[in-house]
Amino acid sequence: MVVKISVHHCGREIEPGTGIKYALNNGTILYFCSRKCIKNWEMKRDNKKLKWTVFYNKVLNGKHLIQKTLVVLKPDSVKREIVGRNNI
């Protein structure tokens, strides 16, 4: 079984032996899948604002992070039902 490594900047998973391993002076090791990831990290771009990253999709969709609820009133009674996003 191959242990996959999470890329530091874009959030993708890569297999060992692929990508680039970047070592900082303090001993921290960062993994990158491409030069594109390294360049954007060096320019200190926020990975949550870049559309091609996994982190952007998590913030944008937020399906597993935040669950919105609706309040539905039935005309027959005053009883309220809370309906989750999956039940609509």
C-alpha positions in Angstrom: 0.0 0.0 0.0 1.4 3.4 -1.0 1.1 6.2 1.5 0.1 9.4 -0.3 1.5 12.8 0.7 -0.6 15.9 0.8 0.8 18.9 -1.2 1.5 21.9 1.0 0.0 24.6 -1.3 -2.7 23.2 -3.6 -3.9 20.3 -1.3 -3.6 17.5 -3.9 -2.3 14.1 -2.9 0.8 12.8 -4.6 2.6 9.5 -4.4 6.1 9.2 -3.0 8.8 9.8 -5.7 6.8 12.4 -7.5 6.7 16.1 -7.0 9.3 18.3 -5.3 10.4 18.2 -1.7 11.3 21.7 -0.4 13.3 22.0 2.9 13.2 25.2 4.9 16.0 26.4 7.2 14.1 25.5 10.3 13.8 21.9 9.3 10.3 21.9 8.0 9.7 19.9 4.8 7.1 21.1 2.3 5.9 18.9 -0.6 4.9 20.4 -4.0 3.4 18.8 -7.0 4.7 21.3 -9.6 6.6 24.4 -10.2 3.3 26.2 -10.4 2.7 25.4 -6.7 6.2 26.5 -5.7 6.0 29.8 -7.6 2.6 30.7 -6.1 3.8 29.8 -2.6 7.0 31.9 -3.0 4.8 34.9 -4.1 2.8 34.3 -0.9 -0.5 33.9 -2.7 -3.4 32.8 -0.6 -4.3 29.2 -1.7 -7.9 29.8 -0.7 -8.3 32.4 -3.5 -6.8 30.4 -6.3 -9.4 28.5 -8.3 -7.2 25.5 -9.2 -6.5 24.5 -5.6 -8.4 22.0 -3.4 -8.7 24.6 -0.6 -10.6 27.0 -2.9 -13.2 24.4 -3.6 -13.6 23.6 0.2 -14.1 27.3 1.0 -16.4 27.9 -2.0 -18.7 24.9 -1.6 -18.4 24.3 2.1 -20.8 21.4 1.8 -19.1 19.3 4.4 -18.1 22.3 6.5 -21.3 24.2 7.0 -24.8 22.8 6.7 -27.5 25.4 6.0 -31.0 24.9 7.3 -34.4 26.1 6.1 -37.4 26.8 8.2 -40.6 25.5 6.5 -44.0 26.5 7.7 -46.9 24.3 7.0 -50.2 26.1 6.2 -52.3 23.5 8.2 -50.5 23.9 11.4 -48.1 26.3 13.1 -45.5 23.5 13.6 -42.1 24.2 12.1 -39.9 21.7 10.4 -36.1 22.1 10.0 -35.1 20.7 6.7 -31.4 20.0 6.0 -29.7 20.6 2.6 -29.8 16.9 1.7 -33.6 16.6 2.3 -34.7 19.4 -0.1 
